[in-house]
Amino acid sequence: MSNYNITRRNFVKSSALLSSSLFLGPTLANAVGGVFPKSPLRPVALHWLEETENRIIDGATWGVPWPMGQLKQNADFSLKNTNGAKHAVQSWPLAYWPDGSLKWTGHAMPSGVTGFNDFSLVPGEKIQPDQSLKVAETSLEISIDTGKIQCTINKKGKDLIAAVQRNGRTQLKNGRLVLHHQDQAPGEEGTVNTSEFEGKIEKISLEQKGPLRTVVKIEGKHDAEGKKAWLPFVVRLYFYQGGESIRVMHTIIYDGDEYKDFIKGLGLRFSVPMEDELYDRHIRFAGEEEGVFGEAVKGLTGLRRNPGQHIKTAQVEGKKTPPVDQFAESVSSRLHYIPNFGDYTLSQTSPDAFEIRKRTKKGHSWLKSGFGQRSRGTGYLGGPKGGVVFGIRNFWQSYPAQIDIRNAHTDEGEVTLWLWAPDAPAMDLRFYHDGMGQDTHEKQLDALNITYEDYEPGFGTPMGVARTSEMKLWILEETPQNETFNALANGIQEPAVVCCEPAYLHQVGVFGKIWDLPDRSSLIKSKIEDNLEAYFEFYHQQVDDRRWYGFWDYGDVMHSYDFDRHTWRYDVGGFAWDNSELSTDLWLWYYFLRTGRADVFRMAEAMTRHTGEVDVHHLGRFAPLGSRHNVQHWGCSAKQLRISTAANRRFYYYLTADERVGDLMREQVNAVETLKEIPPTRKVTDQSVWDTESDPNKVYVSFGTDYGAVSAAWFTEWERTGDDKVKEKLMNSMRTIAAQPKGFFSAGAKMDLRTGEFDRVDHQRASASHLSAVFGLMEVCAELVQNIDMPEFEAAWIQYCELYNAGEEEQEEVLGNALGKMNLGQGHSRLTAYAAKIKNDPELAQRAWREFVGGGAGYRLREPYVRTLEGDEVLRPMEEAHVSTNATAQWGLAAIQCLGLIGDELKW
């Protein structure tokens, strides 16, 4: 159930059940309805992530955190702009503190609000909107009126969007999903059979119904007569009061047979009624930078006879031409001889090349009309009576993409936004090798020693992987001028994002209170800050240098580098795509929190979209687990919680209130149950450790990577909903880890899925894995300690943090045995720093800084040496550096958290 639908009654009921072991500020009875009177909150300063010049904003949604105990559940809010004028804002809860007060709130502003450059959110004041969205629902349809456009959405059938009107005129209709299926792989011999499917609605809901923002969620599968329905979809349609546009979030989940079900085309199609004269029907495509391709169905320029300069100028500018009797007679009498070009295509089949072509109609040849490198993926079809601007976000980054305009010379033009371009070869998701005889665990482990690939037959399947794309449809009263068209295209490619200042986020203490703002108060701190920037800049540039783009790839980075070939190891087993290994996502998000940089946000946003969708199985045998790093994102047989963890999604969800990412986190609430069928250590540990066949309610869970993900999912669900059952399981798990003979060093135990309680292990030996705390466990435990008053759990966690990097004598003295040679010492320096902070131990803090500067399994304190490669060593000029993504992510997190926790102790 969506957290928007939590009623006041249910919230009070669930909150009242919270354990007395939580930090309880004001009484829960007071947690319902406004601002706590003891400390009035000041307005929260907001700003746009990027400059808004040359970008049209048609409403916006964002999240804001609040200090614990300050805001009651039903607090009111308003927006205040730079002129002091106050405006209405739609608000809803995203998360709660343990005392029931608001922790995160979601907000939406309508379209058309002016004067918003520097603005603020004012708690405790409510402004009624001048106008509200009008939403009506029947058994057959949902109707939404923004005040500018009126959209009718079907509840059944294949036309998701029945019609969109403006000023009483239908300008878009029959909006439907299309899928071209092919039964053979591209480029192979044999007869290829193709089929056309369309999305069919199975479920629809008003996910949010508010005065300023409404969200419609549509679910279904692609269907064709006589064929089995397949390829589930989730489409969300977003509307803002006063808006002229519809934001479309489109998710598909692959459920086919990758050896038989090849996608040749995938997209959204709709019809555009055409009423203007043929020479007043305009086509636009956005090219590179501010470039615009602009033509008309029936061209009046370049003819042998001149119709008149004012007529040609009107057509070129997209304005209505004068009446035909004002045309030169030499042209008006021969208009029927001028070809009508009704079909246009913009095709981007690589990240570096797009093509525009046109033809008169089906059955005739195409004319080459334009070429370029990176199109902004936006088009227009219409005329002076109105039309539609349409675009695909990340058009060239998510190639192959395509936009088709068809039949613009008839009464009804047709537009298809292809998320997978028919111009490109069919999508091929088959595993990239035949297994090479790895039919036993012994052989698979042996192969791991050469290619670092964890292979197992049947595990390298794309079954259940997903992809979310974003589109936008603008319903306009007339053909936009080029400047306006560019502003619309830019807004589609980089939607406006509202942000809090980093200083405010830090002050509130969200995400564990383990980070601080940039600090250059000393030479060594300046050096760390310089290195943080340098490592980010290098990876940011590598995305473009190495063309880490594509429908299934955009958002990820590579794992390891091959200096002999001067390329990342894209083709070597487990060294290729990173798939969140060692918390790349967390590094980027914590770096954004402290800097507020737009380029960091955009890279982290793309990574969140990718790693949460493509690297995770959302249905099928492996759902909802993620896949370890591999040549293909889904290729590894290590299906694990550490990849699908909600810990990597929380930042984007709370900063943007994005519903799809909310879905992804909720998928993980019961993900631990999957470990019964897919034990993570099945190849390397004795079966008696993880075998729970005798008890259907038990599953083996490690206290490291597994528990980090389990606790992140439960903690996030609890703070989003106040669900007392989830809270109870979370606290039971914490309590029973603390009760283990060696706490976290007991390594793992069998968990009761009904209660979250761990069995007490019967061994006394302490052990640890170098991976346990580097997939979000550190960050999640910091939040658990911050939010839940359980001294025994805090002590167990502090013990782990202090002893992991300790000397063997100290480990043996406390634990009874030394842990042996441990890896990732630099990355774990942040755990030592955390223990030093909690214990207020300067000596331990100095140890943490020595571990960090020492660079164990990481980097020394120097900027990465980056060199430019040119000549015959490489395909084209590009940069390389002596880095590894594992080391970079852990160095970045260690640097940020050591500075945040014990920065005052760095006196060198």
C-alpha positions, 0 to 999 in steps of 0.5 A: 500500500502506498504511504500516501494512503496512510490515514491519520487513524492508522498512523496513530494506531501503528505509532502507539505500538512502538517499543519503549526502547525507541527514542521517544521525544514528545508523546505520540498523542501530540504527534498528529497535527502541526508543529511541536510548539517548543521550537518553531522551525524556520523556513527551509531554503530551496534551490534548483539543482541547475540553472533554469534558463532556457528550460520550461518547468511544468511542475516539480516534486521533491523531498525535504527532511526535518529534525526529530520531534519538530513536525507533527504528522499533519503539519501544513506547508507553503512556498515563499518566493524571492519576492515574499509572495506565498504559494500553495504546495502539496505535501505528504509524508515520506518517512517518520522518526521513531517518535512519530514526528515527520522525518521526510516530506514530499512536496509538489509545486504546480506549473506556472509559478513565477519568481522561483529562483531562490525560494523556501518551504515554510512549515506551519502555514497553509495556503489554499491553491487558487485552482486545483486539479479536477479528477473524476473516476468512473468504472471505465475511465479516469479524467484529469483536468489540469486547467490547461489540458484535459486527459481521459485515461482508460481503465480497460483495453489497450489505449491507455490514454484515450484522449487529451484535449486543449481548448475543446480540441482533441490534440492527442488520442489512442496513446498505447504501448507497442512491442515488436517481437522477433523469434530469432536472434539478429544476424542469424540464418533462418526465417525470422517471424515477427509479431506486433503486441500492444500493452493491455491494461490489467490494473489501474489506480490513482496512486496520488490524488491531490490539488496540485499533483496527481499520479495514475499507475497503470499495470499490464502486459503486452498482448496480441491476438492468438499469442501469450501475453508477456513483458509486464509493464508499469506506466505512471502518468504525472499531472500538475495543476496548470500544467500543459504536459504529461510526464510518463514513467515507463517500466518493462520487466523481461519475462520471455525466453531470451533464446526465442523472444527478441524485442525488435521495437518497444515504445509508446504510440499515439495519434495526433489529429491534423486540421491545418493546411498541409503547408501549415503542418510543422515537424520539429526535431531537437538536434545537438546543443540548440540545433533544431530541424524544422520542416513542413509537410508541404514545403513552400521554400526552395521552389522554382517560383517564389510564393512571397517572402512573408509566406516563406518566413511564416512557414519557417517560423512555424506560424500560420501562413496568409490565406492562399489567395495572397500566394503568388499565383505561380505557386498557388495554382500549382500547390498540388504538384508540391510533394507532401512529406508525411513520414519522418524518422529520427534515429539514434542507433549509437551514442555518437550518431543520429539520422533524420530521414523523410518520405512522402508516404509508405511505399516510397523511398526515404530521403536523407534529411539530416545527421548529427552526433547526439540528438536531444530526442524531442520532436513536434507535430502540429500546426497553428491550431495546436500540436504535441511536443514529445520526447524521450529522456536520455535519448542518446545515452539510452540508445538505440532510440527512435522517434517516428512521425507517420501520416502527417499528410492525412487527417490523423498523424501518428507518433511513436516514441521508440525506447528500443529503435526498430532501426537497430538490431533486435535486443539480444539478451542471451548469455554470452558463452556456453558454460565451457563445461562448468557443470559442477561447483568445483569447476565453477570455483576453479574458473573463478580463479581465472576470469573472476566469473561466478558461473552456474548453468541457468543463472545467467538469465535476464528473466525478471530484469527491468528497465525504466524510461522517462518520456514527456508529452506537451500539449500546445496551442500552436507550433512553438518557436525555436527558442521555446522548442529548445526550452521544452527539449532541454526540460525533457532531457534534464527535468528541473530538480528542487534541492535543499542546501547541503548545510541544511541536510547536514544540520538535520542529521539524515543518512546516519550523521556520518558525513560533513560539509567540505572542509579545507581548513588545513593542507591535508583536508584540502588534499582529501577534498581535492582527491574526492573531486579528482576521483569523481571527475575521472569516473564522470569523464570515463562514462563518456570516454568509454561510452558507458551508454545504452538501453541496458547499460546507462548508469553503470560503470566498469569494475576493473581496468586492463592496462595492457589493452588500455581498456576496462575489462568489459569482456572478462568475467566478473571484472566488467560491469560493476553492479554496485560492487563495494557501494559505488552508489553510496559513494556518489550519493554521500558525495552529493549530499555534502557538495550539492553538485548537479553533475554528481546528482545526475550520475548518481540518479542514472546509477540508481535507476540502473542498479535498481532495475537492470541489476535486480530480478523483479520476477522469476526464480531469483526475484528480488535478488540482484546479480554480482558484477559480470560481463552482462548485468544479470550474468553472475550466478551470485544472486544476492541481497547486497546488490538489490539492497534498499540502502542504495535507493533511499537517497534518491527516493527521499530527495525526489519522492520518486514512486518507482524507486519506492516500489523497488525498496518495497520489493526488498521487504521480504527478499530475505526469504529468497535465500532459502532457495538461493543460499549465497554461500552454497558453493563455498561453505558446508551445507550444514551451515545454510541448510534449513530444509528441515524448518520452512520458517528458517533461513541462514543470514550472514551478519554482513552483506545479507543483514545490511540489506535485510535491515535496510529494507526493514528500517526503510519500510518501518520509517516510511509506514510506521508498520509495527510488524516490520519494526518488531522483526527489525528489533528482534534481529538487532537484539539477537545479533547482540546476544550472539557469543561474539556479536557481529563476529559470530558471522551469521545464523539462522533467522526465523522469518516469522519474527526476525529472530536469529538462533544463537550459534553454538560456536565460540570462534570469532570471524569476519569477512572483508566484504561484510561492512562494505555493502551498506552495513556501516551506513545502515547500522549508523542509522539504526544506532541513531534511531533505535535505543538498544545499547546491546546492539550499539555495543556489538556494532561498536565492537565490530567497528573497533576490532576489525582493523585492530591488532591480533593481540587486541582481537585475541584478548577481546574475542578469544582469537585473532581474525587473521589477515583482513583485507580492505583496511582503508575502507574499514578506517571509517568503522574505526572512526565511527567507534572513535566518535561514539566512544569519544576516543582520540587515540582510536581516532588517530588509529583511524586516520593512520588506517586511512592514510596508510591506504590498505587495499586502497589509495595513498593520499595522492590524486590519481595520475590521469593521462591522455591516451592517443595514437595507435594504442587506442581507438580514439583519444581518452583518459586512463588512470591507475584506479579500481572501482572497488578502491575508489568507492571505498576510498571515497566513503572512507574519506567522507565518513572519516572527515564527517566523524573525526575530522577535528582529530586530523591535525597532521 
